């Protein structure tokens, strides 16, 4: 039964029929998280398409999760169920073998359609095959990427817009449509997927329920139950209260949660009342009530600690396995955890939360074909409304983002048969060791093994390098050579190491989504050199999370035989490199690009300001507009630099965009010292085109500046060959 979406449902069915007539094949249902997209697809559209079997043949819905092809809700499972339903069973092995062929997906749907047509009778026309893809944003997560990419490729072939050598089936495929649900904030990735290029996508907007529709959701099932002989009435005052509380994108799943609890706890007498709702703690408070209920009867079968502090500690140990951040939006989302990898002492607590319907526990097949028990948060809305979990996410946001990068590196290492070259090294290894000291309980055995293997590699390389240094020093006179080059023994070891492989440290980059913003004097200070305020459109790009450090730059200098920059006696390591010119910064970017195989560059001035202001927000400083908070975000009014990342990041997770060191950018300083000729595309060419590159732009202010000179819109210049103790840089790179 499906209630509350009658008008959108009729509109969607009309859209599908029109698409059939106009030979369109891809309907994308868009909506915010919690808007009810999955229910709309599964309980609304799919049953109606099944009833209209003379025109549509809907296959079991695919949900990508971590294995879009071979998972429990993947494509193979959907096809296996379909062939079994039509009494023509195929094994999963057969299906996988067929899908591995270029034309395999076409062969399979070509077999399915006549089976359905035969059931309808000899005069029936072949029905349109409909493939449902629920929660398509999971295709773009960091887990299961290979199978996700393959599924998109297969759908592209199936819709007849991808051809290839040896394929003669594409042009004769039966009629196929794809219906996908996806969060609105993830749609751009589906829209721009290269394997779907040329396929027309028809977006269908599914806004949050209107109050009248929520009323039907609340009262419709009760009315249907009463009509079927199971009396259930809902007090009008309860409906009105729920309508008041049901606001925002998360209202629908939370409403489902509270109605279920009301029915279980109070539905036996045939009515649901406002006072019963209030006794449960209201819409959001009911979650806390459910947790408290789960902790009752401490000594029953699932024995749990009596002390709240111990329970909290145990749950905190499990949260890293249950929650992740979307790598594009950095919003919290569910993560499927393997039960056997969770701390054994925490499992009784989790079992009780499963009983309370806050967690879901199930058996699923993993990407490697193994079947195992998994657990996940029942709905993403619970992450944002369960105070304990949300407070943990807020306190550990930086760790979660880092842990996802660690897992991406670990999976590349495992997938490539664990080569030494893909282990952690340098800054990334030290960062892992620091997190391991801070949060030892938050690491899985696989993560620990990856870090340990990286440490063993470092120990071996240091031993080999030490032997090499000793030999070299003995051959060339030892301390004299060190003095001439200005190297410590460790730096000399790096030089020897650089003779047989690269010693670079991969930079940490943050993806900056594109957009249009007002560049310049948004504070209305009136200085000509940041006026007039003008619109600039920025394409998506990546920006260095931190300013380039001595540790990173020294490796470049050692490998290329350059002089090591002075550190003023303040220290090196994770402090931002200083005493580097614009020419030095460009040379470093070119060297790193060659070492890694990815083009790095300096950001343009427009990109820098857009990123510093958290995507063009009207922030005065990077991260805040409140000068009372500035000390939390910026290194300024000091006598020296501080290690990168010592302060808070802005909303794009970029550190030290205000203060610490001035940062070189690509642009030449404009002759007229204003923005009159700046193009709206953010290009650096306006300076170069006038031949005025005697001076280059620097942005962001430095450790010795006042607050007025580290504003996001502040601009200054220096000569490209000048080196100063207040100047450094950070990197950028293109993402499209």
Secondary structure, DSSP 8 states (H G I E B T S, - for coil): ---S-HHHHHHHHHHHHHHHHTT--EEEEEE-TTSSHHHIIIIIIHHHHHH-TTTEEE---EE-TT-TTTSTTSHHHHHHHHHHHTT----HHHHHHHHTSTTHHHHHHHHHHHHHHHHH-TT----EEEEEEE-GGGGGSSSSHHHHHHHHHHHHHHTT----TT--SGGG---EEEEEEEEGGGHHHHHT-GGGTT--EEEEE-----HHHHHHHHHHHHHHHHHTT---EE-HHHHHHHHHH--STTHHHHHHHHHHHHHHHHGGGSEE-HHHHHHHTHHHHHHHHHHHHHTSSTTSSS---S-HHHHHHHHHHHHHHHEEE-TTT--EEE--EEGGGS-GGGHHHHHHHHHTTSEEEEEEE-TTS-EEEEEEES-HHHHHH-HHHHHHHHHTHHHHHHHHHHHHHHHHHHHTT--GGGS--HHHHHHHHHHHHH-GGG--HHHHHHHHHHHHHHHHHHHHHHHHHHHHHHHHTTHHHHHHHT--HHHHHHHHHHTTS-------EEEE--EEEEES-TT----GGG-S-EEEEE--EEEESS--BHHHHHHHHHHHT------TTS--TTBB--S--HHHHHHHHHHHHHHHSS--EE--HHHHHHHHTTTT---SBTTBS-GGGGGGT-B-SSSS--BTTSS---TTS---SSBSSEEEEEEE--TTSSSTT--TT--THHHHTTT--SEEEEES--TT--GGGG-TT-EEEEETT---TTEE--EEEE--
